Amino acid sequence: MELELESFTLCTLMQLFTNIPFGSTLCLSLAIIIITLVILTTFSSSLFLRWPKIITFFCSCETCQAYLTSGWSKTFDNLCDWYAHLLRNSPTKTIHIHVLRNTITANPDNVEYMLKTRFHNFPKGKTFSTILGDFLGRGIFNVDGESWSFQKKMASLELSKNSIRSFAFEVVKFEIKDRLIPLLVLSKQNDCVLDLQDVFKRFSFDSICRFSFGLDPMCLELSLPISEFAMSFDLASKLSAERAMSVSPLIWKIKRFLNVGSEKKLRKAIKMIDILAREVIRQRRKMGFSSISPHKDDLLSRFMRTITDDTYLKDIIVSFLLAGRDTVASALTSFFWLLAKHPEVESQILLEAEQVIGSDYNKDLTSYEELQQLHYLQAAANESMRLYPPIQFDSKFCLEDDVLPDGTFVKRGTRVTYHPYAMGRLEEIWGSDCFEFRPERWLKEGLFCPQNPFKYPVFQAGIRVCLGKEMALLELKSVALSLLRRFHIELAAPPPHHHHHSTPRFSPGLTATFSCGLRVKVREQGTQQRQHTTQPLHHS
């Protein structure tokens, strides 16, 4: 059988030494020498046959060289923007990063083929599960087969119930009224700069903990307390994502074995998450989770009636947090950044709210059904996520040799990635104004009109479609409406020694995060800011 070797290059060695203390370097160097000698001794014949490929770093194509040397960063602020550029200029809307053994596509036909037609040939795969295994364990985002089917069935059964939807609405309503609004009022009174991204992370963390676990971490209290759990979660997400960006898995596997550098930090963060997640389970058992318990409505209680394995429950908790905290916070951050740059959209949202809810800006939403009547708000939320999806790309692995609808051959074991961020910037899908923030593209005769999910896979599509889609939109729309009716959010100047960028710069992570946060000033929502609302709603 032909030997398949992972790319291990000079660039790989440079990545390996990054952020490693000097005291650990000697041990690491010795380990690399030993491992290299073992590889050379064991596979010498195969290596020498492939030596021309090795000395050219396995691929000398322009794209791979730009990736290996970070040459793309001279022109683009973000890796996702470079990928979007390459995909726009590809005739098939598909590209190859050979050194990563990754085929990346923005072709809707390919997306449908992967997520629906040939779903079983494109699972998450063992490679992906290994990369995120320490962090996500056996949670729904990191498994295939029976484990995934069981969690999907349990979650979809519960999330479809009116009782849990009403419970989620009440949780979000409380967080907005009793914590989010008072915090913004205080910021407005003090005339200080507020990092709205941090605020949204706190809001969504409190909300998902109360909704999923029946426990309140109180991260959004006026004092903005530091949560060790939340900090560890952020770090674990960032470092796990960096594993996937490595040219070779040998980098992080060696660092993990030696417990040095980023892998040492990751192990420490995951240990903290594990301790606190198990404490959540312990407290939940102490509080009771039977059907007659006052805490019976949260999602964890419903799972705990079926599952007794605490490690499995811990993995489910981490997956809930990743789904319900980071993605919602990311979507809210991008939405308010766009609204600050497009006051005409803010004005249309306010006008629609007046028509549906009334002119009293202190009046709250009364039900989930009332929220569904706000079609322009729904369109604006979807348009925001078209341009800035919380999950910019998603990868699968090909089980058996396959051919995508655009004619691309995919070899067994290849990573195949579809790219919602790039898809939102394709003229072939969204027209010549694809770079514009225009909610009207989602409306037909004033009513919200969904798009083909394979052209807009922000919530995935097909069999693995996001189960929490409606809950996420509930949070996003509830927060946006409550804040916009009370406050006018202005972008603040960047912090000292930071350049101003016309578009967001993202930090590495499993979800899209603004690298410098979202610095804003909170103002009173007065008649001056609502001057555009005298115009009728424009629908197309």
C-alpha positions in Angstrom: 0.0 0.0 0.0 1.3 3.4 -0.9 2.5 5.5 2.1 0.7 8.8 2.6 3.0 11.3 4.4 1.8 14.5 6.0 3.6 17.6 4.8 6.4 18.4 7.3 8.5 21.3 6.1 10.9 24.0 7.1 7.8 26.2 7.6 6.4 23.5 9.8 9.5 23.6 12.0 9.2 27.4 12.3 5.6 27.0 13.4 6.6 24.4 15.9 9.0 26.7 17.7 6.6 29.6 17.9 5.7 30.8 21.4 7.8 28.0 23.1 9.9 29.2 26.1 13.7 28.8 25.7 13.9 26.3 28.5 11.7 23.9 26.5 13.5 24.4 23.2 16.3 22.0 23.9 13.9 19.1 24.8 11.8 19.9 21.8 14.9 19.9 19.5 16.0 16.6 20.8 12.5 15.1 20.3 12.3 16.4 16.7 15.7 14.9 15.9 14.6 11.5 17.3 11.3 11.6 15.5 13.0 12.6 12.2 15.5 9.8 12.5 12.7 7.3 13.1 10.9 8.5 10.0 14.0 8.5 7.9 15.0 5.0 9.1 11.5 3.5 8.8 10.4 5.1 5.5 13.7 5.9 3.8 12.9 4.4 0.5 9.6 6.2 0.1 11.1 9.5 1.3 14.0 9.4 -1.2 11.6 8.5 -4.0 9.6 11.7 -3.1 12.7 13.9 -2.4 12.0 16.4 -5.2 8.6 17.1 -3.6 10.2 17.5 -0.2 12.8 20.1 -1.2 10.1 22.2 -2.9 8.0 22.0 0.3 5.7 19.5 -1.4 4.0 22.1 -3.7 5.5 25.1 -5.5 2.3 26.4 -6.9 1.6 30.1 -6.3 -1.4 29.5 -4.0 0.5 27.1 -1.7 3.6 29.3 -1.6 1.4 32.3 -0.6 -0.1 30.2 2.2 3.2 28.9 3.5 4.9 32.3 3.5 1.8 34.3 4.5 2.3 36.2 1.3 -1.4 36.7 1.0 -1.2 39.1 4.1 0.5 41.8 2.0 -2.8 42.4 0.1 -5.5 41.0 2.4 -6.3 41.7 6.1 -7.9 38.3 6.6 -7.2 34.8 5.4 -10.9 34.5 4.6 -10.7 37.5 2.3 -7.9 35.9 0.4 -9.8 32.7 0.0 -12.9 34.6 -1.1 -10.7 36.4 -3.8 -9.3 33.1 -5.0 -12.8 31.5 -5.2 -14.3 34.4 -7.0 -11.6 34.1 -9.7 -11.9 30.4 -10.1 -14.1 29.3 -13.0 -15.6 26.5 -11.0 -15.6 28.4 -7.7 -13.4 25.7 -6.3 -9.7 25.9 -5.3 -7.0 23.6 -3.9 -4.5 24.2 -1.0 -2.3 21.2 -1.8 -0.1 21.6 1.3 -3.2 21.2 3.5 -4.7 18.5 1.3 -7.8 20.8 1.3 -10.3 21.4 -1.5 -12.2 24.6 -0.8 -15.5 25.4 -2.6 -18.0 28.2 -2.9 -20.1 26.4 -5.5 -23.7 25.8 -4.3 -24.0 22.6 -6.3 -20.9 21.2 -4.6 -22.3 22.3 -1.2 -25.6 20.5 -1.8 -23.7 17.4 -3.0 -21.6 17.4 0.2 -24.4 18.2 2.7 -27.2 16.3 1.1 -26.7 14.1 -2.0 -23.6 12.4 -0.8 -23.8 13.3 2.9 -22.5 9.9 4.1 -19.3 10.3 2.0 -18.4 13.6 3.6 -18.5 13.2 7.4 -16.7 15.3 9.9 -14.1 12.6 9.8 -11.5 11.3 12.3 -8.9 13.9 11.3 -11.3 16.8 12.3 -12.5 14.9 15.4 -8.9 14.5 16.5 -8.1 18.2 16.0 -11.0 19.3 18.2 -11.3 16.1 20.3 -9.5 17.5 23.4 -11.9 20.5 23.4 -15.2 19.2 22.1 -14.9 15.5 22.9 -18.0 13.6 21.8 -20.2 16.7 21.5 -22.5 17.0 18.5 -20.1 19.2 16.5 -17.3 16.7 16.6 -18.9 13.3 16.0 -20.5 11.3 13.2 -22.7 8.2 13.1 -24.8 7.0 16.0 -23.5 9.5 18.5 -24.4 12.4 16.3 -27.8 10.9 15.4 -28.6 10.4 19.1 -27.7 14.0 20.1 -29.5 15.4 17.0 -32.6 13.4 17.8 -32.6 14.5 21.5 -31.9 18.1 20.8 -34.4 18.5 17.8 -37.1 16.8 19.9 -36.7 19.3 22.7 -36.0 22.4 20.7 -39.1 21.9 18.6 -41.4 22.1 21.7 -43.3 25.3 22.4 -42.5 25.1 26.1 -38.8 25.3 25.6 -39.2 28.1 23.0 -41.2 30.1 25.5 -38.6 29.4 28.1 -35.9 30.7 25.8 -37.9 33.8 25.1 -38.3 34.5 28.8 -34.6 34.0 29.5 -33.6 36.4 26.7 -36.2 38.9 27.8 -34.8 38.9 31.4 -31.2 39.2 30.3 -32.0 42.2 28.0 -34.3 44.0 30.5 -32.4 43.4 33.8 -28.8 43.4 32.6 -28.1 44.5 29.0 -30.2 47.7 29.0 -29.0 48.9 32.5 -25.3 48.3 31.4 -25.8 50.4 28.2 -27.6 53.1 30.2 -24.6 53.3 32.6 -22.2 53.5 29.6 -24.3 56.3 28.1 -24.4 58.2 31.4 -20.6 57.9 31.8 -20.0 58.7 28.2 -17.4 55.9 28.0 -16.2 53.6 25.2 -17.8 50.2 25.5 -16.6 47.0 23.8 -19.9 45.7 22.5 -18.4 42.4 21.3 -17.4 41.7 24.9 -20.8 42.7 26.1 -22.5 40.4 23.6 -20.3 37.5 24.6 -21.3 38.0 28.2 -25.0 38.3 27.3 -25.0 35.2 25.2 -22.9 33.3 27.8 -25.4 34.1 30.6 -28.4 33.3 28.3 -27.1 30.0 27.1 -26.1 28.9 30.6 -29.6 29.7 31.9 -31.4 28.2 29.0 -29.3 25.1 28.7 -28.2 24.4 32.3 -30.5 26.4 34.5 -27.6 28.2 36.1 -26.7 31.8 36.0 -23.0 32.8 35.7 -23.9 36.6 36.0 -21.2 37.7 33.5 -23.3 40.7 32.5 -23.6 42.3 35.9 -22.8 46.0 35.9 -19.3 45.3 37.4 -18.5 43.1 34.3 -16.9 40.4 36.4 -14.1 38.3 34.9 -15.3 34.7 34.3 -12.5 32.2 34.4 -14.7 29.7 32.6 -15.4 32.2 29.7 -11.7 33.1 29.4 -10.7 29.5 29.3 -13.4 28.8 26.7 -12.2 31.6 24.5 -8.6 30.4 24.7 -9.5 26.8 24.0 -11.5 27.8 21.0 -8.7 29.9 19.6 -5.9 27.4 20.1 -8.0 24.5 18.8 -8.7 26.5 15.6 -4.9 27.1 15.2 -4.4 23.4 15.2 -6.5 23.1 12.0 -4.4 25.9 10.4 -1.1 24.1 10.9 0.6 22.8 7.8 1.0 19.4 9.5 -0.7 17.8 12.5 2.8 16.7 13.7 3.3 20.3 14.9 0.6 20.3 17.5 0.9 16.6 18.3 4.6 16.9 19.2 3.9 20.0 21.3 1.0 18.2 23.0 3.2 15.2 23.8 5.9 17.5 25.3 3.3 19.7 26.9 4.9 22.9 25.6 3.9 26.2 23.9 0.3 26.6 22.8 -0.5 23.0 23.6 0.4 23.6 27.3 -1.9 26.6 27.3 -4.7 24.5 25.7 -4.4 21.7 28.2 -4.6 24.2 31.0 -7.7 25.9 29.5 -9.4 22.5 28.8 -8.7 21.4 32.4 -10.5 24.5 33.7 -13.4 24.0 31.4 -13.6 20.3 32.5 -13.7 21.2 36.2 -16.3 23.9 35.8 -18.5 21.8 33.5 -18.5 18.9 35.9 -19.4 21.4 38.7 -22.4 22.5 36.5 -23.5 18.8 36.3 -23.0 18.3 40.1 -25.1 21.4 40.9 -27.7 20.4 38.4 -28.1 17.0 40.1 -28.3 18.7 43.5 -31.0 21.1 42.3 -33.0 18.2 40.7 -34.0 17.7 37.1 -37.1 15.5 37.3 -40.3 16.5 35.4 -41.7 18.1 38.6 -38.6 20.1 39.4 -38.9 23.9 39.1 -35.7 23.7 37.0 -37.1 21.1 34.6 -37.2 23.3 31.5 -33.5 23.7 30.8 -32.0 21.6 28.1 -29.3 19.9 30.3 -32.0 18.5 32.6 -33.7 16.9 29.7 -30.5 15.2 28.6 -29.6 14.1 32.1 -32.8 12.1 32.3 -31.3 9.9 29.6 -27.5 10.1 30.0 -25.6 9.1 33.1 -22.0 9.4 31.7 -20.6 12.7 33.2 -17.9 12.9 30.5 -20.4 12.6 27.8 -22.6 15.3 29.5 -19.6 17.5 29.8 -18.9 17.3 26.1 -22.6 18.1 25.4 -22.3 21.2 27.6 -19.2 22.5 25.8 -21.0 22.0 22.4 -24.0 23.9 23.7 -21.8 26.7 24.8 -20.0 26.9 21.4 -23.3 26.9 19.6 -25.2 29.3 21.8 -22.5 31.7 23.0 -19.8 32.4 20.4 -22.0 32.2 17.3 -24.7 34.5 18.6 -22.1 37.0 19.9 -20.4 37.0 16.6 -23.6 37.6 14.7 -24.6 40.5 17.0 -21.2 42.1 16.7 -21.2 42.1 12.9 -24.9 43.3 12.8 -24.3 46.3 15.0 -21.1 47.2 13.1 -23.0 47.2 9.9 -25.9 49.2 11.3 -23.5 51.8 12.6 -22.3 52.2 9.0 -25.8 52.1 7.5 -28.2 54.4 9.5 -30.8 54.0 6.8 -31.2 50.3 7.7 -31.5 51.2 11.4 -34.2 53.7 10.5 -36.2 51.1 8.5 -36.0 48.6 11.4 -37.3 51.3 13.8 -40.2 52.2 11.5 -41.2 48.6 11.1 -41.1 48.2 14.9 -43.4 51.2 15.3 -45.9 49.7 12.9 -45.9 46.3 14.6 -45.3 47.0 18.3 -46.2 50.7 18.7 -44.5 54.0 19.2 -43.7 53.5 22.9 -40.0 52.8 22.8 -40.1 51.3 26.3 -42.6 48.7 25.3 -41.1 45.2 25.2 -41.9 42.4 22.9 -44.7 40.3 24.3 -44.2 37.0 22.5 -42.1 34.9 20.1 -44.9 35.2 17.6 -44.8 39.0 17.7 -41.1 38.9 16.8 -42.0 36.8 13.7 -44.0 39.7 12.2 -40.8 41.9 11.9 -39.9 40.9 8.3 -37.5 43.7 7.6 -35.6 43.0 10.8 -35.4 39.3 9.8 -34.1 40.4 6.3 -31.4 42.7 7.9 -30.2 39.9 10.2 -29.9 37.5 7.3 -28.2 40.0 5.2 -25.7 40.7 8.0 -24.8 37.0 8.3 -24.5 36.7 4.5 -21.6 39.2 4.6 -20.2 38.1 8.0 -21.3 34.6 8.9 -20.4 33.5 12.4 -18.8 30.3 11.0 -16.8 31.4 8.0 -16.1 27.9 6.7 -16.8 24.3 7.6 -14.8 21.2 6.7 -15.6 17.6 6.0 -13.4 14.7 5.0 -14.0 12.5 1.9 -14.4 8.8 2.8 -14.1 7.4 -0.8 -12.8 8.9 -4.0 -15.5 11.2 -5.4 -16.2 13.8 -8.1 -18.0 17.0 -7.2 -20.7 18.4 -9.6 -18.3 21.0 -11.0 -16.0 18.1 -12.1 -13.5 18.4 -9.3 -12.0 15.0 -8.4 -11.7 14.5 -4.6 -9.3 11.8 -3.4 -10.1 9.7 -0.4 -8.9 11.3 2.8 -9.0 14.8 1.4 -10.3 17.7 3.5 -13.2 19.4 1.7 -14.3 22.8 2.9 -17.3 24.9 1.9 -16.9 28.6 2.5 -20.1 30.7 3.4 -18.0 33.8 3.8 -16.8 33.6 0.2 -20.2 32.5 -1.0 -21.7 35.7 0.3 -19.4 37.6 -2.0 -20.1 35.9 -5.2 -21.8 37.9 -8.0 -23.1 34.6 -9.5 -25.2 34.0 -6.4 -26.1 37.5 -5.1 -25.7 39.8 -8.1 -23.5 42.7 -9.0 -24.2 44.4 -5.6 -23.0 41.3 -3.6 -20.6 43.5 -1.5 -23.4 45.8 -0.4 -25.4 45.5 2.8 -28.9 45.5 1.3 -31.7 43.8 3.4 -34.2 44.4 0.6 -32.8 41.5 -1.4 -34.5 39.2 1.1 -38.0 40.7 0.8 -40.8 40.1 -1.7 -43.8 42.3 -1.4 -42.8 43.2 2.1 -42.5 39.7 3.3 -39.3 37.9 4.2 -38.3 35.3 1.5 -35.7 32.7 2.5 -33.0 31.8 0.0 -31.8 28.4 -1.0 -29.9 27.1 2.0 -27.1 25.6 -0.3 -26.5 29.1 -1.6 -26.7 30.5 2.0 -25.2 27.7 4.2 -24.8 30.0 7.2 -26.7 27.5 9.4 -25.3 24.6 7.4 -27.9 22.8 5.2 -29.2 19.4 4.4 -29.1 16.7 7.1 -26.8 18.5 9.5 -28.7 21.8 9.4 -28.3 23.8 12.6 -30.9 22.8 15.2 -30.5 26.1 17.1 -31.2 28.3 14.2 -34.5 29.7 15.5 -33.1 30.2 19.0 -30.1 32.1 17.6 -32.4 34.3 15.5 -34.6 34.9 18.5 -31.7 36.2 20.5 -30.3 38.3 17.7 -33.5 40.0 16.8 -34.6 40.5 20.4 -31.4 42.2 21.3 -31.2 44.3 18.2 -34.8 45.5 18.6 -34.5 46.3 22.3 -31.3 48.2 21.9 -32.1 50.1 18.7 -35.4 51.4 20.2 -33.6 52.8 23.2 -30.1 53.7 22.1 -28.1 55.0 19.1 -24.8 53.1 18.8 -21.8 55.0 17.3 -18.5 53.5 16.4 -15.7 54.8 18.5 -12.1 55.6 17.4 -9.7 52.6 17.5 -7.5 52.3 20.5 -4.0 53.9 20.5 -1.4 52.3 18.2 -4.1 50.5 16.2 -4.7 51.4 12.6 -8.2 52.2 11.4 -9.6 49.5 9.0 -12.6 50.0 6.7 -13.5 46.3 7.2 -13.2 44.0 10.3 -10.0 42.1 11.1 -10.7 38.7 12.6 -8.8 36.7 15.2 -8.1 33.0 14.8 -10.9 30.9 16.3 -13.8 28.5 15.6 -16.1 31.5 15.2 -15.6 34.9 13.6 -14.3 37.4 16.2 -13.2 41.0 15.7 -9.6 41.1 16.7 -9.9 44.5 18.4 -13.5 44.1 19.6 -16.3 46.5 18.7 -15.6 49.8 20.4 -18.7 52.0 20.6 -20.3 55.1 22.2 -23.8 54.7 23.4 -26.2 57.7 22.8 -29.8 58.4 23.4 -32.0 57.2 20.6 -33.6 60.6 19.8 -35.5 62.2 17.0 -32.3 63.2 15.2 -31.2 59.6 14.8 -34.7 58.6 13.7 -35.1 61.3 11.1 -35.1 58.7 8.3 -38.1 56.8 9.8 -40.5 59.3 8.2 -39.9 57.6 4.9 -42.0 54.5 4.0 -40.4 51.0 4.1 -38.8 50.1 0.8 -39.3 46.5 -0.2 -38.3 44.8 -3.4 
